[in-house]
Amino acid sequence: MTRPGSTPRSDSEAYPYPVAEDVTAMIRYALIAGWTPETLGGTFPLTSAADLALPNFLITDLP
């Protein structure tokens, strides 16, 4: 299942790519949670504990 504006990968699995609205929602969430992107490195760990819902996406933690 792909969403409008997303392109599935060319291999046998089809995962939707985030569209602009998804990226905007993640950035907005990170900023509200205290992310400071101007800091050198500027990363924000988004984990499954995040209170963020994105349609058709599941946030999972890697071991």
Secondary structure, DSSP 8 states (H G I E B T S, - for coil): ---TT----SSS-------HHHHHHHHHHHHHTT--TTSTT------TTS----TT-------
